Amino acid sequence: LSWKWLTASAAISKRALDIAGSLAALTVISPPLILIGALVRLDGGPILFAQTRVGRHGREFKMLKFRSMRPDAEKQLAALLAANQHGNGVTFKIKDDPRVTRIGRWLRRFSLDELPQFYNVLRGDMSLVGPRPPVPREVALYTLADRRRLSVKPGITCIWQISGRAEIDFPGQVVLDVGYIESQSLGQDLRILSKPPRAVVFGSGAY
């Protein structure tokens, strides 16, 4: 068997897993999605937040999330950059972010704000497993080595997210993401997908 055939076969298998997994997830979680949407609406503002993210080979797309921040959150970012806990300045994380709404803090604690991304997976923008999609501001600060993260589709979950989530700094994320990319397989994806529920339920490292 040729290398190209094996690569194509792996890509088809991964896409099949993405379609089956996202369809199953959207079917199962549709009642909670409706409830969460109603709660977010009660907090004021739109239910969904479509944020520009960078996907495979630098292609931009709109990633969907339940809105967990105030509608003017993006405008307030510049004033908060000095408090960034990821000191290298590429990624941004801050505990007790003042932009987060009451319901948003609860959604983030259990990663429920990420659930609409199953639609992004179904569309083909994302995969179930892969490096988390960065925003353009972050990609503008990438080194050539960092850009290796963009060689595959971004994912809902990834290897570093189940290893420590927001507690891992950006250089550590790159090391783990590249390690995943260089050794990815259907079996590895299934092993990763079996772990997030525990990390999500207990909120390990979540902001």
C-alpha positions in Angstrom: 0.0 0.0 0.0 1.3 3.5 -0.9 1.9 6.2 1.7 -0.6 8.5 -0.1 -3.3 5.8 0.1 -2.7 5.3 3.8 -2.8 9.1 4.4 -6.0 9.4 2.4 -7.5 6.5 4.3 -6.6 8.0 7.6 -8.2 11.4 6.6 -11.4 9.6 5.5 -11.6 7.7 8.8 -11.1 10.9 10.8 -13.7 12.7 8.9 -16.2 9.8 9.3 -15.6 9.9 13.0 -16.1 13.7 13.0 -19.4 13.4 11.2 -20.7 10.5 13.2 -19.6 11.9 16.5 -20.9 15.5 15.9 -24.3 14.2 14.7 -24.6 11.9 17.7 -23.6 14.7 20.1 -26.0 17.2 18.6 -28.8 14.7 18.8 -28.1 13.8 22.5 -27.5 17.4 23.7 -30.3 19.2 21.9 -32.5 19.5 25.0 -29.6 21.0 27.1 -28.7 23.3 24.2 -32.2 24.8 24.3 -32.1 25.2 28.1 -28.6 26.8 28.0 -29.7 29.1 25.2 -32.6 30.3 27.2 -30.4 31.0 30.3 -27.9 32.9 28.2 -30.7 35.0 26.7 -32.0 35.9 30.2 -28.5 37.4 30.9 -29.1 39.8 28.1 -27.6 40.0 24.6 -27.3 37.4 21.9 -27.2 33.6 22.7 -24.4 32.7 20.4 -21.0 34.3 19.9 -19.4 33.7 16.5 -15.7 34.5 16.8 -13.2 34.5 14.0 -10.6 31.7 14.5 -7.8 30.4 12.3 -8.0 26.9 11.0 -6.0 24.5 8.9 -3.4 26.2 6.7 -4.4 29.6 8.1 -8.0 29.6 6.8 -10.3 31.7 8.9 -13.7 30.6 10.0 -16.4 31.6 12.5 -16.3 29.4 15.6 -19.6 29.2 17.5 -19.9 29.4 21.3 -22.6 30.1 23.8 -21.9 33.7 24.8 -20.3 33.7 28.2 -19.0 37.4 28.2 -20.6 40.8 28.0 -21.4 41.9 24.4 -18.6 44.5 24.6 -15.9 42.0 25.7 -13.7 42.3 22.6 -13.4 46.0 23.1 -12.3 45.6 26.7 -9.5 43.1 25.9 -6.8 45.7 25.3 -7.2 47.0 28.8 -6.8 43.5 30.3 -3.7 42.3 28.4 -1.4 43.4 31.2 -3.0 40.9 33.5 -2.4 38.0 31.1 -1.4 34.9 33.0 0.3 33.5 29.9 3.2 35.9 30.1 4.6 35.2 26.6 1.7 37.3 25.2 0.6 34.8 22.5 -2.4 33.3 24.3 -4.6 35.2 26.8 -5.9 33.7 30.0 -7.0 35.6 33.1 -8.7 34.3 36.2 -11.9 36.1 37.4 -12.2 37.9 34.0 -14.5 40.8 34.7 -16.1 40.5 31.2 -17.6 37.1 32.0 -21.3 37.1 32.8 -22.9 35.2 35.8 -24.2 32.3 33.6 -21.1 32.5 31.6 -18.9 31.7 34.6 -20.9 28.6 35.2 -20.8 27.6 31.5 -17.0 28.0 31.4 -16.5 26.1 34.6 -17.9 23.0 32.9 -17.0 23.9 29.3 -20.7 24.0 28.3 -20.0 27.2 26.3 -18.1 25.0 23.8 -21.1 22.7 22.9 -22.1 24.7 19.7 -18.8 23.8 18.2 -20.1 20.3 17.3 -21.9 22.2 14.5 -18.5 23.5 13.4 -17.2 19.9 13.3 -20.2 18.8 11.2 -19.6 21.7 8.8 -16.0 20.6 8.4 -14.4 23.7 10.0 -13.1 21.7 12.9 -12.5 18.2 14.0 -13.4 16.4 17.3 -9.7 16.2 18.1 -7.0 18.7 17.1 -5.2 21.7 18.4 -7.5 24.4 19.7 -8.2 27.1 17.1 -6.3 30.4 17.7 -7.6 33.9 17.1 -5.9 36.0 14.4 -4.2 38.2 17.0 -2.4 35.1 18.4 -1.4 33.8 15.0 0.2 37.1 14.1 2.6 36.5 17.0 3.4 32.9 16.0 7.0 31.8 15.1 7.5 29.5 12.1 7.7 26.6 14.6 4.4 27.6 16.2 2.7 27.6 12.8 3.0 23.8 12.8 -0.2 23.8 14.9 -2.0 25.0 11.7 -1.1 22.0 9.6 -4.3 20.1 10.7 -7.9 21.0 11.4 -8.4 22.5 14.9 -10.4 20.5 17.4 -13.0 20.7 20.1 -10.6 19.0 22.4 -6.9 18.3 22.2 -4.0 16.5 24.0 -3.0 19.5 26.2 -6.6 20.3 27.2 -7.0 16.9 28.9 -3.5 17.2 30.4 -3.9 20.5 32.3 -6.1 22.8 30.2 -5.5 26.5 30.8 -2.7 25.8 33.3 -0.3 24.8 30.4 1.5 27.8 28.9 1.6 28.4 25.1 5.1 26.8 24.5 3.9 23.7 26.3 0.7 23.6 24.2 2.8 23.8 21.0 5.0 20.9 22.1 1.9 18.7 22.9 0.1 19.7 19.8 3.0 18.9 17.5 3.5 15.6 19.2 -0.1 14.8 18.5 0.1 15.9 14.9 3.2 13.8 14.3 1.7 10.6 15.8 -2.1 11.1 15.2 -4.2 8.1 14.5 -7.8 7.0 14.8 -6.9 5.0 17.9 -5.3 8.1 19.5 -8.3 10.2 18.8 -10.6 7.7 20.4 -8.4 7.6 23.5 -8.4 11.4 23.8 -12.2 11.5 23.3 -12.6 9.0 26.2 -10.9 11.4 28.6 -12.5 14.9 28.3 -15.7 14.2 30.2 -13.7 13.6 33.4 -11.7 16.8 32.9 -14.8 18.8 32.0 -17.0 17.6 34.9 -14.3 18.4 37.5 -13.3 21.6 35.7 -9.6 20.9 36.1 -7.7 24.0 35.1 -10.7 25.7 33.7 -11.0 29.5 33.8 
